Structures are given as structure tokens and as C-alpha cells.
Amino acid sequence: MVGFLSNILGNDLKCESYFIFSGETDLGNNVRIFLYFIGLAYCFIGLSAITARFFQSMENVVKHTRKVVVIDPVTKAEIITHEKVWNYTIADISLLAFGTSFPQISLATIDAIQNLGNLYAGGLGPGTLVGSAAFDLFPIHAVCVVIPKAGELKKIADLGVWIVELFWSFWAYFWLYMILEVWTPNVITLWEALLTVLQYGLLLIHAYAQDKRWPYISLPIARDERPVDWVPEETPKQKSQEIVECSEIFHFIEENRDTVDIFSIHSENPRDGSYIRVPQIEDAENSDKVMETELEDTGLLTIWRQQFVDALTVESQESKKMNNIFIRIAKIFWQLLLLPWKFMFAFVPPCHIAHGWISFICSLLFISGIAYIVTKITDLISCVTGINAYVIAFTALASGTSWPDLVASKIAAERQKTADSAIANITCSNSVNIYVGIGVPWLIDTLYNYIAYREPLRIQNAGGLSFSLIVFFATSVGCISVLIARRIVFGAELGGPRLWAWITCAFFMLLWLIFVVLSSLKVSGFF
């Protein structure tokens, strides 16, 4: 199949580039294409594996509280409370959306750095980010709609914040079209790149203002009643083994389905490898003491050593008790496949240190490293097959690098009481893709070109990119219209009657296929 595709695309020249060994060039094109695609898929598995560690560190960052002392005006007594440092809306837009979009951002930034000195911007980054936006909006919404149990409804509690996020998401792609086709066609100036990046700050300010209902600049839309932490009270039946695992999307395990928030905290027990629930904000006065006591009892090195033990453990105790030998073998095979990645990521410091920040940053660095390997493999695939790099970016790269987005929204739709974080991650990730993912690489290139050549940055295949934006706008209107219709008819965006949930899922996937096919045909010069 790959050989047939290569012949159709007319790639008769031998690709002299190689990934590791020069001997790769002596292999047939069919073999090289197969090996490079396998390598690309394995990198995507690595991205899903590091996402688990990223979530653990992010949860520790978000749960961080600060001590607030207030003097009672009547009794003059000190009232001590603990408040969370992070606002949930800002956490959604910054930590969650930025972190899950980091593979695309890293890939685009690496592509820009590799093209320094070239008056033309690399096409791999922008193509991946626009393709990722389509993957976020359509397939991820499709998954989230069917995730709730049959008949269960999950709606957006804060419509005002979602509308603000949706506005900035649509504006991002309108802005991109304007600077590509209207103001300075096929050229990006330094000021355009700078303004693109600065708009991410405006998004943060506007969303926070809407969350706090600042006068004049917030929408007068009431917020549905919700718990302070969006987390229901824990029931006695709730199991302790509630772990955010990225690999859970690949297989299904019978587990407790009680809803908890995506930001509920779970920490690995270094004594037996199980997972324990760390107290939430309502126990904030004692949570820090609990954690300090836990660390004192076990020691940091013990916790870190346990990470390597868990990474090298192929079969868990639960798996050994399974009666179905086929499922057991499949799980062992999957763990063996993950083992190299898990061992590598075990070097990431435990997420208990510095409220999770060190682990959070190290996770992003590993993601950047994998993104660099992905860019090299993608270049080789394009070289060997002759497939336009934009086509690969719209399809394989966009889907693979958006996997953390899919995992994040899937977990949020499954475990959270409302649809806020699941849908906010989609809309915010799309905004981050433009303002940061495209803005920062273009800022790097335009600044370098301005200093070195006094020349603006030219965009290769800007027409194909602009066409993809038009198709994205048209299909996204259909997606948002369906979400609004579900809100009106069923009272919620996610879940509802099973038949209609699957019909919605199929419609979203159809929209994605329309975007991919039309964009790929345009970039390849078919029309």
C-alpha cells in the first residue's frame, strides 16, 4: 500500500537522508516507509505515556493552597483559611490547554528554529497546528459526547466563560486568515507575529474577568450552581484506585464510576504501588501536613525508587488474578510496549516536590524531546514517499500530537460533574495553538529575519493554509451549532440518549473527514 502511494505521488528519486544509520538509504522505500511510520506511532505512544506523569504534576500544582489570615471585625480574632492559588478558569487555559498542546507547540518551535536564516517559514508547524485544531474540535468532541453513561447529562456550568473562550478561539483563526490573505498576503511581519502572541494574554485577562464577573467587560450570564471545587463529596463506596492513566483510553477496566473532578488529587503510594487519594481543599488545613508526614515516613529517594519499580513492573497483581488469558496477554504486551518509555519517564522527579512544578517542567521537556524526534521522522517520511509535508502535518502529526488533548478531555468528560473542563480544554487548546503555537515560532523567525536581513517572513503554501482555515470555519460552525442544539433539546452538551450521542459522534467525525480530505487535496494541488 505504501509503495503504491509512493508511486502515485511520483517519488522516483532516492532519499539520501537517514534517521540513525547511513545504511538506511540502502533499504527499499517500502521498508523505510514502514519503519518510519512504526517509529512515528511509537513516539505517539510515548506522548501518551508522559501525559500520565504530566497530569499528576499538574494536579499537584493546581491543588496548591495558601494561608489567608483575616481579622474578625467584631471579636478581633484571627480567622485562618486556606485558598487555592490557582483559579480554575486560568488553570484550564494555561496549565491544561498549554500543557496538552505542548507537543504541537514544541514541534512548531523546533521547525522554526531549524528554518532560521531561511526567508520562508517552515510549513510543518502551522500545518500541524491547524490540523490539530480540527482534531480537537471534531474527534475530541465526538469522544466526549459518548463518554458519559447512558442517559447521563453533563452540561457547561459557566456558559459565560465558555462563550469568551469560544470567541477567542474563533478570533484566533480569523486573525490568522487576515494576516495571511488581507493585510500582508503571504508575508508575516514582526508586528503581526508580536500581536499574535500578545493576544494570548488578552484571552487570559478576558476569561478571568468573565469568571469573576467584572463589570462592563463580562457577559451578564448567570453561572449554574456548582461546588467550590466542582468535586462531589466522596462516598464510602468510592475506591481508592482512582488514577489518571493515559493508557486507560486503550483498554477498558471495570472500575468505580463515581464522578470526581479532573483536578482531584491522586498520589502513588510508595509502599505498595497503589494509589491513594490526597485530601482536597476542604481539608486544606491538614493536607500539607499529611503530605509532609508521608514524605517523612517514606523519604524522597524511596518514592523516586518506587517510580522505577513501577516502570519495570510488567504485570500487576490485579492482572494476575484475571481469568481471561487473552486480555491478560494483551495487557502484558501493552506494558512491554510501554516499558522503555515508562523507564525513561521514571527519571522525572516525584510530583510531590515544589508543589509539582519540577515534575511539570520536566514532563514538558520530555515532550519537547519526543516532538523533536517526530519532526525528524516526519521529514524522512516526506522525503521517502514524496508526500507533501502539509498533508502529513494535517493528518498524522495533527492526530498524534493531539493525543494528550484527547486524553485530557476524555478524562474530564468521564470524571468531572460538568462539561466545563472537557470542552474548555478543546476551545482553549485551539486558541493556544495559534497565539502561542504559531505566534511564538513566527516571532522567532521574524525577529531573526528583521535583525539579519531587514526582511519579513514569507509563508510557503499560504494559499493552502488559508483554504484550510476557510474549511475549518465552515465545519466548526456545524459543530458548535450541534452543541447548541443539544443544549436546547437535551439540556446538556455531553451525554444524553445513547442513540443521539452516537449520531452526534458520527456527525463530528464526518466533519473532521471533510476537513482532512479537502485540505489535503488543496495542498496537494488537486484543485
SVG drawing of the C-alpha trace seen along z (x, -y; Angstrom):
<svg xmlns="http://www.w3.org/2000/svg" viewBox="-36 -49 62 67">
<polyline fill="none" stroke="black" stroke-width="0.4" points="0.0,0.0 2.7,-2.5 4.7,-1.6 1.6,-2.1 1.1,-5.5 4.7,-6.5 4.4,-5.6 1.2,-7.6 2.9,-10.6 5.8,-10.2 8.7,-9.9 11.3,-8.2 14.3,-9.9 16.2,-8.1 16.0,-9.8 19.6,-10.1 18.6,-11.3 18.5,-8.9 17.5,-8.8 20.2,-6.9 22.4,-4.9 23.5,-5.8 22.7,-2.2 19.0,-3.1 19.3,-4.5 20.2,-1.0 16.8,0.3 13.9,0.3 11.5,-2.6 8.7,-0.3 10.8,0.9 11.8,-2.6 8.3,-3.9 7.1,-1.1 9.8,-1.5 9.4,-5.3 5.7,-5.1 6.2,-2.5 8.7,-4.9 6.2,-7.7 3.4,-5.7 5.8,-4.6 6.6,-8.3 2.9,-9.0 2.7,-6.2 5.5,-7.9 3.5,-11.1 0.5,-9.3 2.8,-7.8 4.3,-11.1 0.9,-12.6 0.1,-10.5 3.1,-12.0 2.1,-15.4 -1.4,-15.1 0.0,-14.0 2.3,-17.0 -0.4,-19.4 -2.8,-18.2 -0.3,-18.9 0.3,-22.4 -3.4,-23.2 -4.1,-21.8 -1.6,-24.2 -3.2,-26.4 -2.1,-29.5 -2.8,-30.5 -5.0,-33.5 -5.4,-35.3 -8.4,-37.6 -9.2,-39.6 -12.8,-39.3 -14.0,-42.9 -16.2,-42.1 -14.1,-39.7 -10.7,-40.8 -9.8,-37.1 -7.7,-35.7 -9.6,-33.6 -7.3,-31.3 -8.4,-29.9 -6.7,-28.2 -7.5,-29.3 -6.4,-27.7 -3.7,-29.6 -5.0,-28.8 -8.3,-29.9 -9.9,-27.0 -10.6,-29.1 -7.0,-30.2 -5.8,-26.7 -7.9,-25.4 -6.5,-28.0 -2.9,-27.9 -1.8,-24.7 -4.3,-22.3 -4.6,-23.7 -0.9,-24.8 0.4,-21.5 -1.8,-19.3 -0.9,-21.5 2.8,-21.4 3.7,-18.6 2.3,-20.8 4.0,-23.9 7.3,-22.2 7.1,-20.8 6.3,-24.2 9.1,-25.9 11.6,-23.3 10.6,-23.7 11.0,-27.4 14.5,-27.2 15.6,-24.7 14.5,-27.3 16.4,-30.2 18.2,-32.0 15.6,-31.0 13.3,-33.8 10.5,-31.2 8.8,-29.8 8.6,-26.1 5.3,-24.6 5.3,-21.7 4.4,-23.7 1.5,-25.8 0.1,-22.8 0.2,-20.6 -1.4,-23.3 -4.3,-24.0 -4.8,-20.2 -4.7,-19.8 -7.4,-22.4 -9.7,-20.4 -8.8,-17.2 -9.5,-19.0 -12.8,-20.3 -14.3,-17.3 -12.9,-13.9 -12.4,-15.0 -15.9,-16.4 -17.1,-13.1 -15.4,-11.1 -16.6,-13.4 -20.2,-13.2 -20.4,-9.4 -18.2,-9.1 -21.0,-9.8 -23.0,-6.7 -26.3,-6.1 -28.8,-8.8 -26.3,-10.8 -26.1,-14.5 -23.2,-16.8 -23.5,-20.4 -21.3,-23.5 -21.9,-25.2 -20.3,-28.5 -21.7,-29.4 -20.2,-32.9 -16.6,-31.6 -17.2,-29.1 -18.5,-31.9 -15.5,-34.0 -13.1,-31.1 -15.1,-30.2 -14.9,-33.8 -11.1,-34.0 -10.8,-30.6 -12.7,-31.7 -11.0,-35.1 -7.6,-33.3 -8.3,-31.7 -10.0,-34.7 -6.9,-36.7 -4.6,-34.2 -6.6,-34.4 -6.5,-38.2 -2.7,-38.4 -2.1,-35.7 -4.5,-36.9 -5.6,-40.5 -3.1,-42.8 0.2,-41.4 -0.6,-38.5 1.8,-35.5 4.1,-37.6 4.3,-37.8 5.7,-41.0 7.4,-41.4 4.4,-43.3 1.9,-40.8 3.8,-38.0 4.1,-40.0 0.5,-40.9 -0.4,-37.2 1.5,-36.3 0.1,-39.2 -3.4,-38.1 -2.9,-35.1 -2.6,-37.5 -5.8,-39.2 -7.5,-35.8 -6.3,-35.1 -7.5,-38.5 -10.9,-38.3 -11.6,-34.8 -10.6,-35.7 -12.8,-38.8 -15.7,-36.7 -15.1,-34.2 -15.0,-36.9 -17.9,-38.8 -16.1,-42.1 -18.5,-44.9 -18.5,-46.2 -16.2,-43.6 -18.0,-40.4 -21.2,-38.9 -24.3,-39.1 -24.8,-35.3 -25.6,-33.6 -23.5,-30.6 -25.1,-27.4 -24.6,-26.4 -21.6,-24.2 -19.4,-23.0 -16.4,-25.2 -14.0,-22.6 -16.5,-21.0 -15.9,-17.8 -18.8,-15.8 -18.5,-14.5 -16.6,-11.3 -18.8,-8.3 -17.7,-5.3 -18.1,-3.1 -15.6,-5.1 -12.5,-3.1 -9.0,-4.4 -7.7,-3.2 -8.8,-6.3 -5.8,-7.0 -5.5,-9.2 -3.8,-6.9 -3.4,-7.8 -3.2,-4.2 -6.8,-3.7 -8.1,-5.0 -6.6,-2.0 -8.5,0.6 -11.4,0.9 -11.2,2.0 -14.0,2.4 -13.7,-0.3 -15.7,-2.6 -17.5,-5.3 -18.2,-7.9 -17.6,-11.3 -14.7,-13.3 -13.0,-16.4 -10.1,-16.2 -8.2,-18.2 -8.8,-15.8 -5.5,-14.7 -4.2,-11.1 -0.8,-10.1 1.2,-6.9 1.7,-5.0 5.4,-4.2 4.9,-1.2 2.8,1.0 2.4,-0.9 -1.3,-1.5 -2.8,-5.0 -4.2,-6.9 -6.4,-9.9 -4.9,-13.1 -7.2,-15.4 -8.9,-18.2 -9.4,-21.9 -12.0,-21.2 -9.2,-19.5 -6.6,-22.2 -5.5,-22.9 -4.3,-19.3 -3.4,-18.4 0.1,-19.9 0.8,-18.2 -0.4,-14.9 1.9,-15.2 4.9,-16.3 4.3,-13.3 4.0,-10.9 7.3,-12.2 9.0,-12.0 7.8,-8.4 8.9,-7.2 11.7,-9.5 12.0,-11.2 14.5,-8.6 12.1,-5.8 9.3,-7.5 11.7,-8.0 12.9,-4.5 9.3,-3.2 8.8,-5.0 11.5,-2.8 10.0,0.3 6.6,-0.6 8.1,-1.3 9.7,2.1 6.7,4.0 5.1,5.7 2.1,7.4 0.2,6.1 -1.4,8.2 -4.8,7.4 -3.8,8.7 -2.5,11.9 -6.0,12.6 -7.8,12.2 -9.4,15.3 -9.4,14.2 -6.0,15.2 -6.3,13.2 -7.0,9.9 -4.1,10.7 -1.7,11.3 -2.9,8.2 -2.2,6.1 1.2,7.7 2.1,6.9 0.9,3.3 3.0,2.9 6.1,4.3 5.5,1.8 5.3,-1.0 8.2,0.2 11.1,-1.8 9.0,-5.0 8.0,-4.3 11.6,-3.6 12.7,-6.8 10.0,-8.9 10.8,-7.4 13.7,-9.9 11.2,-12.7 11.3,-13.8 8.3,-12.9 5.4,-15.3 5.4,-16.0 8.5,-18.3 7.8,-22.0 4.1,-21.5 4.6,-19.6 6.4,-22.3 9.7,-20.4 7.8,-17.4 5.6,-19.6 8.6,-21.3 10.5,-18.0 7.4,-16.4 7.2,-19.3 11.0,-18.9 10.4,-15.2 7.5,-16.1 9.8,-18.6 12.4,-15.8 9.8,-13.5 8.5,-16.3 12.0,-16.8 12.2,-13.1 8.8,-13.4 9.9,-16.3 12.9,-14.3 10.8,-11.2 8.2,-13.3 10.9,-14.9 12.1,-11.4 8.6,-10.2 8.0,-13.2 11.4,-12.6 10.9,-8.9 7.3,-9.0 7.2,-12.3 4.0,-13.2 3.6,-16.9 4.7,-17.8 1.5,-19.8 -0.6,-16.6 1.4,-14.7 1.0,-17.6 -2.8,-17.8 -3.3,-14.1 -0.7,-12.0 1.1,-14.7 -2.1,-16.6 -3.7,-13.4 -0.7,-12.1 0.4,-15.3 -3.2,-16.0 -3.4,-12.7 -2.8,-14.5 -5.7,-16.8 -7.9,-13.8 -6.8,-12.1 -7.4,-15.3 -10.9,-16.0 -11.8,-12.3 -10.8,-12.1 -12.6,-15.4 -15.8,-14.2 -15.7,-10.9 -14.7,-12.1 -16.0,-15.6 -19.5,-16.6 -19.8,-19.2 -18.6,-19.6 -16.6,-22.7 -13.1,-21.4 -13.6,-18.9 -14.9,-21.4 -12.8,-24.3 -9.7,-22.2 -10.8,-21.9 -11.6,-25.6 -8.6,-26.8 -6.2,-24.4 -7.3,-25.8 -6.5,-29.3 -3.2,-28.3 -2.3,-26.6 -2.5,-30.0 -1.4,-32.6 1.5,-30.5 2.0,-27.6 2.1,-29.7 2.8,-33.1 6.0,-32.2 7.7,-30.4 6.8,-33.2 8.1,-35.7 11.4,-33.9 11.7,-33.8 10.5,-37.3 12.8,-38.8 15.8,-36.9 15.0,-38.0 14.4,-41.6 17.8,-41.7 19.8,-39.7 18.2,-40.7 15.6,-43.5 13.2,-41.3 9.7,-39.9 8.9,-36.3 7.4,-34.7 4.9,-31.8 5.2,-28.8 1.9,-27.5 0.0,-30.3 -2.9,-29.7 -3.3,-26.1 -3.2,-27.2 -5.8,-29.9 -8.0,-27.4 -7.8,-25.0 -8.8,-27.9 -11.9,-28.6 -12.9,-24.9 -12.3,-24.8 -14.6,-27.8 -17.4,-26.3 -17.2,-22.9 -16.7,-24.4 -20.0,-26.3 -21.7,-23.0 -20.0,-21.5 -20.9,-24.4 -24.5,-24.5 -25.0,-20.9 -23.7,-21.6 -26.1,-24.5 -28.9,-22.3 -28.1,-19.6 -28.2,-22.2 -31.6,-23.3 -33.1,-19.8 -31.4,-17.7 -30.3,-20.4 -26.6,-19.4 -23.8,-19.3 -22.5,-15.8 -24.2,-12.5 -28.0,-12.1 -29.9,-9.4 -27.3,-6.9 -28.6,-6.8 -28.4,-10.6 -25.0,-10.6 -23.6,-8.2 -25.3,-10.1 -23.6,-13.3 -20.3,-11.4 -20.6,-10.2 -21.5,-13.7 -18.4,-15.2 -16.2,-12.6 -17.7,-13.3 -16.9,-17.0 -13.3,-16.0 -13.0,-13.8 -14.4,-16.6 -11.7,-19.0 -8.8,-16.5 -9.8,-15.4 -10.4,-18.9 -7.3,-20.4 -5.1,-17.6 -6.4,-17.8 -5.9,-21.6 -2.3,-21.4 -1.5,-18.6 -2.7,-20.8 -5.7,-18.8 -7.8,-22.0"/>
</svg>
